[in-house]
Amino acid sequence: MSSTAAHRGAYRRVLAIGLPLVVSMGATTLMLFTDRMFLGNYSLDAIAAAMPAGIASFAILSFFIGTAGYTGVFIAQYTGAGRPQRVGAALWQGVWFCLLAGVFSAAASLLAGPLFALAGHPHDVRVLEEPYFRILMLGGVFAILDAAFSGFFTGRGLTRVVMAVNLTGAILNIPLDYALIYGAFGFPELGIRGAALATVAGGAVSAALFTALIFTQKNERLFRVRSAWALDRDLFTRLMKYGLPGGVQFFLDIFAITFFVFLVGRIGKEELAATNIVFSINTLTFLPMVGFSVAASTLVGQALGAGDPDAAHRDTMATLRLTLGYMTAVALLFVVFPEVFLVLFRPRDLDAAGYAAITATGVWLMRFVAVYSIFDAVGMILFGALKGAGDSRYLMLSMGGAAILVMILPTYVAVETFGAGVYAAWAFLTAYVVALAGLMWLRYRGGKWRRMRVIEGAG
């Protein structure tokens, strides 16, 4: 095969696997975006509370989600190696982990009071943060199960199924979100509690759909999804060996952002609201990019399972070029038309003049997003490639080191010791994203990932 034909084939594979994931993540983006928009319109305190509480809950869940997500890496490599009979066993090890993780998630809901008391946010915000966090943690098992269940399809390259499930969840979640926040269609007005309940309900629907689609007679015949339910000590141990560092890495990344948001909340309510709004807008760029990152992970996993690291590299580079093109276009929109996005979040209890200060801050923050989004594209795609190879320990150490040294400590010192404002905090956030992109590039270029495998050799 010629070099040109090989590259065309790489683009076709990336688009076939990646576009449904982008649409899928777009559905999740739309859910989160409308959730924040509804809350922003509902009240200033609601939008100020939603991001810290939401990201705090996700920070805890991220450890479990990151670990469960490695189920898809195992399934991708078993698929590439031509060993479908091991797919069901790999899935079940992930499911057993998810159920145990759900118990810890529910127990973590008890942290709501002390956690937000420690944050030091204004009282009006704190009384909304606590119930939002509590409800999300009680229903966290559905988000964790989603990470393992979706891996059954993404690991085999069947991303349209994941797209269909997530689109169904979005279609159900958005009107339910509106109804429970505002008290429409016969539902009670629950405000921020309603937003949390709608999120949990959407996750439960997705988990139910995945269960119905996975555990069929056909899949039992092909992959042993029913009969391979027992705990496989060797396979479970290997899932934990690679998955736990992945979970720690994901947690550290989200913890860094959580810590950042909490620090901004100590600067002031308007700064916190502007940051929360811009982060909500940023999901428009970030989650679709996650779709391409998962595609890179799947393609690399399958190629390495088949013993073809050159194909893995071609697919990774094709994914990176496509993602950079998308992110560049979005970054230009954020620079040229920031007010178009910001106006969507104006609270109904705040007039245009009162919202003007938040808008002015938001315009500058969106310029930070435009800058770091390009670097984020590089970091996310190479991260996906390294994850697909099973390089979870490096991902954990590099992300943890960058989070502590480049963002958490400098931001804390700047805000708490020198009284720095929101722009200084965002400068350190941007530096963190740039540092991660550099670390991912150096590791990928080193080539060690080419020799990595998470699955056992064929017996």
C-alpha positions in Angstrom: 0.0 0.0 0.0 1.3 3.5 -0.9 2.0 6.1 1.7 -0.8 8.3 0.3 -3.3 5.4 0.4 -2.3 4.5 3.9 -2.9 8.1 5.1 -6.3 8.2 3.4 -7.2 5.0 5.1 -6.1 6.5 8.4 -8.4 9.5 7.9 -11.3 7.2 7.0 -10.8 5.1 10.2 -10.5 8.1 12.4 -13.7 9.7 11.0 -15.6 6.4 11.1 -14.8 5.9 14.7 -14.3 9.5 15.8 -17.3 11.3 14.3 -20.0 9.3 16.2 -18.0 9.9 19.4 -17.9 13.6 18.6 -21.6 13.6 18.1 -22.0 11.6 21.3 -19.8 14.0 23.2 -21.7 16.8 21.5 -24.9 15.4 23.0 -23.3 15.4 26.5 -22.0 18.9 25.8 -25.5 20.1 24.9 -26.8 18.6 28.1 -24.3 20.3 30.3 -24.5 23.5 28.4 -28.3 23.7 28.7 -28.1 22.7 32.3 -25.8 25.6 33.1 -27.8 27.9 30.9 -31.0 27.1 32.7 -29.3 27.5 36.0 -27.7 30.8 34.9 -31.1 32.1 33.9 -32.6 30.8 37.1 -30.4 32.8 39.5 -26.8 34.1 39.9 -26.3 32.0 43.0 -27.4 28.9 41.2 -24.8 29.2 38.4 -22.2 30.3 41.0 -22.9 27.1 42.9 -23.3 24.6 40.1 -19.7 24.6 38.8 -17.9 24.1 42.1 -20.3 21.5 43.3 -20.5 19.8 39.9 -16.8 19.7 39.4 -16.2 18.6 43.0 -18.5 15.6 42.5 -16.9 14.8 39.2 -13.4 15.1 40.8 -14.3 12.2 43.1 -16.2 10.2 40.4 -13.3 10.8 38.0 -11.1 8.3 39.9 -13.7 5.6 39.4 -14.6 6.6 35.9 -10.9 6.8 34.8 -10.3 3.3 36.2 -13.5 1.8 34.7 -12.6 3.4 31.3 -9.6 1.2 30.9 -12.1 -1.7 30.2 -12.3 -0.2 26.7 -8.5 -0.4 26.3 -8.5 -4.1 27.1 -11.4 -4.7 24.8 -9.7 -2.8 22.0 -6.5 -4.8 22.3 -8.3 -8.1 22.6 -10.3 -7.1 19.4 -7.1 -6.2 17.6 -5.5 -9.5 18.6 -8.5 -11.5 17.2 -9.5 -12.8 20.6 -13.3 -12.0 21.0 -13.8 -14.7 23.6 -12.0 -12.5 26.1 -14.1 -9.5 25.6 -16.9 -10.5 27.9 -14.5 -11.4 30.7 -12.8 -8.0 30.4 -16.2 -6.3 30.5 -17.3 -8.1 33.6 -14.1 -7.2 35.5 -15.0 -3.6 34.8 -18.6 -4.1 35.9 -17.6 -5.6 39.2 -15.3 -2.6 39.8 -18.1 -0.2 38.9 -20.5 -1.7 41.5 -18.0 -1.5 44.2 -17.2 2.1 43.2 -20.9 3.0 43.4 -20.9 2.1 47.1 -18.0 4.5 47.7 -19.6 7.2 45.6 -22.8 7.1 47.6 -20.8 7.2 50.9 -18.9 10.3 49.6 -22.2 12.2 49.6 -21.7 12.6 53.3 -18.7 14.9 52.5 -21.0 17.7 51.2 -21.2 19.7 54.5 -17.6 19.8 55.5 -16.3 20.1 51.9 -18.2 23.3 51.1 -17.7 24.8 54.5 -13.9 24.4 53.9 -14.3 26.1 50.5 -15.2 29.4 52.1 -17.8 30.4 49.5 -20.6 32.9 50.4 -23.4 31.3 52.4 -26.0 31.9 49.7 -23.9 29.9 47.3 -22.9 27.2 49.8 -26.5 26.2 50.7 -27.0 25.4 47.0 -23.7 23.6 46.5 -24.3 21.0 49.2 -27.6 19.4 47.9 -26.3 19.5 44.3 -23.2 17.7 45.2 -25.0 15.2 47.4 -27.5 14.1 44.7 -24.8 13.7 42.1 -22.8 11.5 44.4 -25.7 9.3 45.3 -26.4 8.6 41.6 -22.7 8.4 40.7 -22.8 4.7 40.0 -24.5 5.3 36.6 -21.7 7.5 35.4 -19.1 4.9 36.4 -21.0 2.1 34.7 -21.3 4.2 31.6 -17.5 4.3 31.3 -17.3 0.5 31.3 -20.4 -0.2 29.2 -19.4 2.2 26.5 -16.0 0.6 26.3 -17.7 -2.6 25.1 -18.6 -0.7 21.9 -15.8 1.8 21.6 -13.1 -0.8 22.1 -14.5 -2.7 19.1 -14.9 0.5 17.0 -18.7 0.4 17.2 -19.1 4.0 18.2 -22.4 4.7 16.6 -24.1 2.7 19.4 -22.5 5.0 22.0 -23.7 7.9 20.0 -27.3 6.6 19.8 -27.4 6.0 23.6 -26.0 9.4 24.5 -28.3 11.2 22.0 -31.3 9.4 23.6 -30.1 10.4 27.1 -29.8 14.0 25.9 -33.2 14.1 24.3 -34.7 12.9 27.6 -32.5 14.9 29.9 -32.9 18.4 28.5 -36.7 18.8 28.9 -36.5 17.0 32.2 -33.8 19.5 33.3 -36.0 22.4 32.4 -39.0 20.9 34.0 -37.3 20.1 37.4 -35.5 23.4 37.6 -38.4 25.7 36.8 -41.3 23.6 37.7 -42.8 23.0 34.3 -45.0 20.2 32.8 -46.5 19.4 36.2 -43.2 18.9 38.0 -42.3 20.8 41.2 -39.8 23.8 41.0 -36.7 22.4 42.5 -34.0 24.8 41.2 -30.5 23.4 41.4 -31.7 20.2 43.0 -33.8 19.6 39.9 -30.7 20.0 37.7 -28.9 17.3 39.8 -31.9 14.9 39.7 -32.2 15.3 35.9 -28.5 14.5 35.5 -28.8 11.3 37.6 -32.0 10.3 35.7 -30.2 10.7 32.4 -27.3 8.5 33.6 -29.8 5.8 34.8 -31.5 5.8 31.3 -28.1 5.4 29.6 -27.1 2.5 31.9 -30.4 0.8 31.2 -30.0 1.1 27.4 -26.4 -0.1 27.5 -27.5 -3.1 29.6 -30.2 -4.0 27.1 -27.9 -3.7 24.1 -24.9 -5.6 25.6 -26.3 -8.6 27.3 -28.0 -10.2 24.3 -27.9 -13.8 23.1 -25.9 -12.8 20.0 -23.2 -11.0 22.1 -23.1 -14.0 24.5 -22.4 -16.3 21.5 -19.7 -13.9 20.1 -18.1 -12.5 23.3 -19.4 -14.5 26.3 -21.0 -11.5 27.9 -23.2 -13.6 30.2 -21.2 -16.7 30.9 -17.9 -14.9 31.7 -19.4 -13.0 34.6 -17.1 -14.6 37.3 -14.3 -12.6 38.8 -11.1 -13.5 36.9 -8.3 -12.8 39.4 -5.5 -12.4 36.8 -7.6 -10.2 34.5 -9.0 -8.1 37.3 -5.5 -7.6 38.7 -4.2 -6.4 35.3 -7.3 -4.1 34.9 -6.4 -2.5 38.3 -2.7 -2.4 37.4 -3.4 -0.2 34.4 -6.7 1.2 35.4 -5.9 2.5 38.8 -3.1 4.8 37.6 -5.5 5.9 34.9 -8.1 6.7 37.6 -5.5 8.6 39.7 -4.4 10.6 36.6 -8.0 11.5 35.8 -8.7 12.4 39.4 -5.6 14.6 39.6 -6.6 16.5 36.4 -10.1 17.1 37.6 -8.9 17.9 41.2 -6.6 20.6 39.8 -9.5 22.2 38.0 -11.7 21.8 41.1 -9.0 23.4 43.3 -8.7 26.2 40.7 -12.5 26.9 40.8 -12.6 26.9 44.6 -9.7 29.4 44.7 -11.5 31.7 42.2 -14.5 31.5 44.4 -12.4 33.1 47.2 -11.6 36.1 44.9 -15.3 37.0 44.6 -18.8 36.0 43.5 -18.7 37.8 40.2 -15.3 36.3 39.3 -16.6 32.9 40.2 -19.7 33.3 38.1 -17.7 34.5 35.1 -15.3 31.6 35.5 -18.2 29.1 35.8 -19.9 30.5 32.7 -16.7 30.4 30.6 -16.0 26.9 31.7 -19.5 25.9 30.7 -18.9 27.5 27.3 -15.6 25.7 27.1 -17.4 22.4 27.2 -18.4 23.1 23.6 -14.8 22.6 22.7 -13.6 20.1 25.2 -16.1 17.3 25.1 -16.2 16.8 21.3 -12.4 16.8 21.5 -12.7 14.0 24.1 -14.5 12.0 21.4 -11.4 12.2 19.1 -9.2 11.3 22.1 -11.2 8.2 22.7 -11.0 7.4 19.0 -7.2 7.7 19.1 -7.2 5.3 22.2 -9.4 2.8 20.4 -7.3 2.9 17.1 -4.0 2.6 18.9 -5.3 -0.2 21.1 -6.5 -2.2 18.2 -3.4 -1.6 16.1 -1.1 -2.6 19.0 -3.2 -5.7 19.7 -2.7 -6.6 16.1 1.1 -5.9 16.4 1.1 -2.9 14.0 2.5 0.2 15.8 3.1 2.0 12.4 -0.7 1.9 11.8 -1.2 3.2 15.3 1.1 6.2 14.6 -0.7 7.0 11.3 -4.1 6.9 13.0 -2.9 9.1 15.8 -1.4 11.8 13.5 -4.6 11.8 11.4 -6.7 12.3 14.5 -4.4 15.1 15.7 -4.7 17.0 12.4 -8.5 16.7 12.3 -8.8 17.9 15.9 -6.4 20.8 15.5 -8.5 22.0 12.5 -11.7 21.9 14.6 -10.1 23.6 17.6 -8.6 26.4 15.6 -12.0 27.2 14.1 -13.7 27.2 17.6 -10.9 29.3 19.1 -11.5 32.0 16.4 -15.2 32.1 17.3 -14.3 32.6 21.0 -12.1 35.5 20.1 -14.3 37.2 17.6 -17.8 36.6 19.0 -17.4 36.0 22.8 -20.5 38.1 23.7 -22.8 35.8 21.6 -22.0 32.9 24.0 -21.9 34.9 27.2 -25.3 36.5 26.8 -27.0 33.1 26.9 -26.1 32.8 30.7 -27.6 36.1 31.9 -29.6 35.4 35.1 -33.2 36.4 35.2 -32.6 38.1 38.6 -29.9 40.3 37.1 -30.4 43.2 34.7 -28.1 44.0 31.7 -26.2 46.6 33.7 -25.6 44.1 36.6 -24.4 41.5 34.1 -22.0 43.9 32.3 -19.2 43.3 34.8 -19.4 39.5 34.5 -19.5 39.9 30.7 -16.4 42.1 30.6 -14.5 39.5 32.7 -15.9 36.7 30.6 -14.6 38.2 27.4 -11.1 38.2 28.6 -11.4 34.7 30.0 -12.6 33.4 26.7 -9.4 34.7 25.1 -7.5 32.5 27.6 -9.7 29.5 26.4 -9.0 30.3 22.8 -5.2 30.2 23.5 -5.1 27.0 25.5 -7.6 25.1 23.4 -5.0 24.6 20.6 -2.5 23.1 23.1 -5.3 21.1 24.7 -6.0 19.5 21.3 -2.4 18.3 21.1 -2.4 17.1 24.7 -5.7 15.3 24.5 -5.1 13.3 21.3 -1.6 12.2 22.4 -3.0 11.4 25.8 -5.6 9.1 24.0 -2.8 7.4 22.0 -0.7 6.7 25.1 -3.8 5.5 27.0 -4.6 3.1 24.2 -1.1 1.6 24.6 -1.5 1.3 28.3 1.0 3.9 29.4 -1.1 4.8 32.4 1.7 5.2 34.9 3.4 7.9 32.9 0.1 9.7 32.4 -0.5 9.6 36.1 2.9 11.0 37.1 3.1 13.6 34.4 -0.4 15.0 35.0 0.1 15.0 38.8 3.4 16.7 38.6 2.2 19.4 36.2 -1.0 20.0 38.2 0.9 20.6 41.4 3.9 22.4 40.2 2.4 24.5 37.3 -1.1 25.3 38.5 -2.1 24.4 42.0 0.9 25.8 44.0 1.4 28.9 41.9 -2.3 29.8 41.8 -2.6 29.3 45.6 0.4 31.5 46.3 -0.7 34.1 43.9 -4.3 34.4 45.2 -3.8 33.7 48.9 -0.4 35.4 49.5 -0.2 38.2 46.9 -3.9 38.8 46.4 -3.8 38.2 42.7 -7.0 38.5 40.7 -8.9 36.2 38.3 -6.6 36.9 35.3 -3.5 35.7 37.1 -5.3 32.5 38.1 -6.3 31.9 34.5 -2.7 32.5 33.3 -1.6 29.6 35.5 -4.4 27.5 34.2 -3.2 28.2 30.6 0.4 27.4 31.6 -0.8 24.0 33.0 -2.5 23.1 29.7 0.6 24.1 27.7 2.8 22.0 30.0 0.6 18.9 29.6 0.7 19.2 25.9 4.5 19.3 26.0 4.7 16.3 28.3 2.4 14.2 26.1 4.4 15.2 23.0 7.8 14.2 24.6 6.5 10.8 25.7 4.8 10.0 22.4 7.9 11.1 20.4 10.0 8.8 22.6 8.3 5.8 21.1 8.2 3.5 24.2 4.4 3.2 23.7 5.0 1.1 20.5 6.1 -1.9 22.6 3.4 -1.7 25.3 0.4 -4.1 25.7 -2.2 -4.5 28.5 -3.4 -8.0 27.5 -1.7 -11.3 28.1 -0.1 -13.3 25.3 -2.1 -15.9 23.5 -1.8 -19.2 25.2 
